[in-house]
Every structure is written in C-alpha cells, then in structure tokens.
Amino acid sequence: MTLKILVVDNHPMILKLLANFLEKEGHEVMTASDGLAALSVLEVYTPDIIFVDLVMPNIGGDKLCRIIRSIPRFADLFIVILSAIAAEDDTDYKKFGADACIAKGSIKSIQKHVLDMIRHLADKSQASLEPVANLEDIQYRTITRELLSSKNHFEAIINNMSEAVFELTPDGTIIFANLAALALCNLAEEKLLAVNIVTLFNEDTQERIASLLAHPERLPQLIEDTPPMLLNGKHAALHFLELRQNGQPSIILIAKDISERYETEQALQANETRFRELFNNMSSGVAVYEAKNIEATDFVFVDFNRAAERINKIRKDQVIGRSLLEVFPGAKDFGFLALLQRVWQTGKPQHHPVTLYKDNRLTSWLENYLYKLPSGEVVAIFKDVTASKQAEDKLAFESAMNGALARISRMIISSDSLKDISAALLEEILALTGSKHGIVDLVDEKTNNLLAMAFSPEIRTMCAMQDENGACVHAPQGLVNWVLENKTGILSNSPLTDYRTKGLSPGSASLTRLLAVPAMFNNDFLGILSVANSPKDYEKRDLDTLEHFASLFALAAQKKQAQDHIAHLAHHDPLTGLINRHIFPDRLAQAMILSQRHRKKIALLYVDLDKFKQINDAHGHMAGDAVLKEVASRLLGLLRDSDTVARMGGDEFVVILHDISSKIAVNHVAEKIIGTLAKPILFHDTQFTVMASVGISIYPDDDKQIDALIQKADKAMYQAKKSSTTSHIFYEG
C-alpha cells in the first residue's frame, strides 16, 4: 500500500536518508525543512502520515501540530513526532495533537520504528503504541537537559512579560507569539502562527507596516506617536527590532496595548479644545506667565487669550515667549511685576486693584486678579476699566466679576463636583445681579424637565419642585420655558405681563423681575441659569454677566459628562454596553456578599455562542457585531433588573442570577436563554440562527472563590458544548 508521507526536519541528512528510505519502500514522499515550509507544502498536499521534528527554527513541531489540528481537512492525519530530546524532556506529545513519538537514535533504529508506525497506520491496528518509541537506542544527555531547562526558563520569562512579543520572518510571517501577544490579538496560538503580521491591523496601518518590513535597514523603529490600530479595535505601540541568528535574519516586534491610554488622551485632548474655546472667548483678558529665572526677576508669557489681545492692543504672536518687561516696560512702576513675584513665591492669589498703566505705547486703567497654578505658572485675569473709571459702581462690579470668574474657573480646572460649582455659581450671580432668588438647572434632554443643581430656598415653592431619587426636579414655566424653546437668554422686568409668555404655562405670581439664560456648549443645550426679583430693573450688563457664568456652567457640565463617559467606557463593553470582564469580578463579589447576608444562593451562567466565528468569516465583522448586540439585548430582556449580564470577550457572556430558589429555577432560566437566543436574528436581508452552550456553577455549593466559580461555570460550558444531548450543564465536581 502506497502512502503519501510528509517528513519535516531541519536536519538535511535526516530528511535525505528518510526520504530515500521511504521512497524505496514504495511510498510518495514530500519534505520540508521547518514548520513554515511544512505549512506551505500542506496548502497543496494532503499526506496520510507526517513525521515532524520537535525542535526546528521558525515554527517548532509542537506548534506545527496545533496549527495542523486546527485545520478541518487534517483532522484524521496521523502525526508522528521525531524527537532528539525524547530521553531528556518528558514531552506530552498528545497534548498538542500528535499520535505517536519516535526518539531519534541511529538511522537504522529510526527506519525500523518509522516502518512500524506505517504498518500500524496501514493495518489500522487498535493496539496501543509505546509512549515513546526507540528509547532503547539513545543515551540520556545532561547537557540537553540543561539546555531544555534554559529554554523552558526563557519561555516562562517571555510568556510572563506584560508586553506582547512576536518573532517574524523578514516578510512579516509570525513564527512566535507569547501569551501577551495572544491576548492582544484575541487569538489562539494556532490561529496566530504563520499569519502575516500586516493582516492583523486595519487598512490605514497595513501599508505603513508593510513598507517598514520591506526596508529592514530602517530597523530598529518605534511607532508610538500615532499608535496603529488592530482589527479588534485595540491601539498598540510597536517596537520593531532586527535579529540575526546563525546568519539568518528575523524581526522581533514588541507591542504594548495602549488602548485605554490612547482613548483617555483623546478625551483629554477634546476637553483641552473645549477649554481653549472658553479661554479664547472669555470677556476677561487672561495671560499666563512663567518665571524667567530662579530669582523671578522677570516673567515670560506662556499664553494670551483674544480678550487680552484686544485690551492690550497687541497680537498673541508678538507676546508669547517674550518677557513681561520687554512687552510692557511700565509693568514695574505699575506694581504688577512685584505682584507676580509675590504670587509666584507664596502661591496665594492676589488682587491688583484698578490702577493706571502707562508706557510709550499703551495707557489703560487695568484691574488684575492673579493666582498660581499647580504647574508653577501664574495666571492673570484682567479687565480694562478705562472707559468706566468714573463709575465706581461699575468698577466694583467688574472687580467682583473677575473674582467670581477666577473662583469658578479654578473650581472647574480643579474638577470640583458639579453641585459645588453650581452652588458657587449661584452665590456669585445672586451677588453680582443683586437678585433675591436664583436657580442653576440642568436640562434633561429626554423630557426637557429641569434638575435643580443649586437654588435659593424660596425657589422650591415658586417652581413646584418634586423630589425624585434624591434630586429636585421641576418643569419649566413661563419665560423660562421660552428660553428653553428658543435657546436664547431673556431679560424681563415685567415677567407676568411679558408678551413672550403667550401660550406658555404661567410662571410664579411672586415674580417681579427675571433674568434667564441657556447654558450652551457646541449647540448642545445643557442647562439654564435664572435669577429673579432684583430690587431694581435688570440691565444688559446683568444679562451679560449671567451669560458668562452660563458658559462656565456649560463647560463644567460638559467636562462632567466627558468624565462620566470615560468612566463608563472603562467599565463597559463598547459594542454591547454590558459590563466588561474587568468590572465583572467586582459585581460577582458584591453578589456573594449579598448572598451571605441574606443566606441565599446565586447562580453563575457562562454562555458561549456556537459557531459564531462562521458568521464573522462568512458575513464580516459588521454582521458579527450586530449578532452580539442583539444577543446582549435579548439577555437583558429576559432577566430581572437585579440580575447581571457581562460580556467576557468575543462571543462569551456571563450571567449572575441572584436569590435563586432551586436548580430547577436556574434550569428554567438556562432553557429560556438558549431558546431566546435561538430565534432568528435579521441582519439586512440575512437571517442568522445562534445556538448557545451554557455552563452553570452555584455559589456557595460549587465554590466560594470568584476565579474558581467562574472557571467551573466555564468548564461546565465546554462540557455542554461537547454534549450531544443538552446545551446546558451544571458543574459537577
């Protein structure tokens, strides 16, 4: 009987002798010198039996076996390991998919055992094979044991590195990947080896990496400033290094997952852009300084907003990087330099009252408020009060306004709570406008109801507030409703008879005067600031004041939304919105504590979608994403509010059932999950049917440790996946 045989060995003499010997025995023989070459042969050749050396360059025999076993058409291929280290290394060849193992001894002994293996395969013998054949013909070598120990030690170090490590051929084919690399790519080792590294990245990155591989003279090279994105959505910093072993070139790629840092940086950059817009659109001039030297004999301009340009009649590019005394030579006589030095030395904010500044270019009455940032820079917020020098009321007002702006700005920069900022805002706008009542509201974008963040005591009755979940909620009335609908501020000294109230619900009868302005950010309506019942008529100055603080409140509200969004992303899966694997152990721990307190049991259901990869491969990741989102929605829909659903990654989900009464009840829920998920899922014009396997563990019956409970549910799920009779199985110890 003629067999098709593939021999894979990096020793050319072994290849030649075995090939000649087997061909003389009448068999068809192909050879390959390493794992990569073998995979190329197997693309066009289907052998009956394959003899594989264990230790080879590029892809070794154990990893080659795993890759072969992951290919369906090689499921029945008979694999024999030819091992030169069989005597020194206790190798469990069945663990990586081989059927037999022959220790390398003399060529005659190898030939004898090779023929025995071929006869065993040809005769379809049911007799069990020796664990390792040909041990009688070899000698144990201490140096080999030492080398194996060194190799295992090295692999343990590499596999415990937090960075992903890949070894690549010059064309980019992956021949080694550590555990961190598998986690980064979300792929099993057999799915990753022999794959070209370029294909793991999105289209924008592929050309860049391919170009680098085509020019090895550019190595080493670090790609970090614009981190490439993998197909799974992760961003990674890449460090390419050239490696030569025995004159053979290869490439080492060290990759670090910086997705969380990158997303945070993007969010912070967006916040910086928002703050810059506020900074440049403030009515007050703002200048930021740093000390020119350790004695602070002068200061250098670091930043300068548009209002500062207008007030000082000088462009920003004429100021930045230059010293204070160079740009404003009268600053010393003005007293400003001494004030800067005092704030810089003590860290205490200082107010520089209205004072006349003069030099050969500029004459202005200026008022400054200075404070020191944690970075060591000193900020000056200033107003030009030249035109209103004779009006003491206006000067007092501007001074108070600057102080209030600085106070609220500091609170925003320091990330104080929105309630604290709102309370400070209310205090400032009441004082600045001379109002008796006031309120700072957030707008609920779904209902248009108002959530009071800070308010005067009398406002509760005037606005008919209701307590909901510890918050004060009220519906907009009268002219406040007009502001909400028109997104425009309003000044009315007769609100009860104002023509704009026509068709609106009436406001409070106790209103005598009203100012109300929207808090807008990038056309988003975030809130309303309102003050009422000043003893004198409101003026446009009062409306402008309220609008300034509305801008600050909008910035604070937007910043809080961004921070909440970042926190949400850290704890939730971005595709399905479910909690992710990082926060899930905390939820499980909380459930265990409640279970102990109430003496109840909880059930952990590990849900895995069967053949989900086929949907991704056949219809693309958009179809796969649609299926995952629908699965998440269905799981949430059939569980109680008190239960928890998490996505652990890929197509795996975990459910926590609280206060279970019996295994029968859990069994019923598992059947509901399987039945619900089995209903067709429509994506465009295609219907998908998703079957699920469910593994179940019970706390505290099966275990009292978080990791162990999850592992046991996972183990039960794999048993269910293999079962031909049921799709859900309880863990049995």
Summary of the structure (lengths in Angstrom):
residues: 733
radius of gyration: 36.7
end to end distance: 48.1
largest distance: 115.2
contacts: 2330
relative contact order: 0.04
helix: 44%
strand: 26%
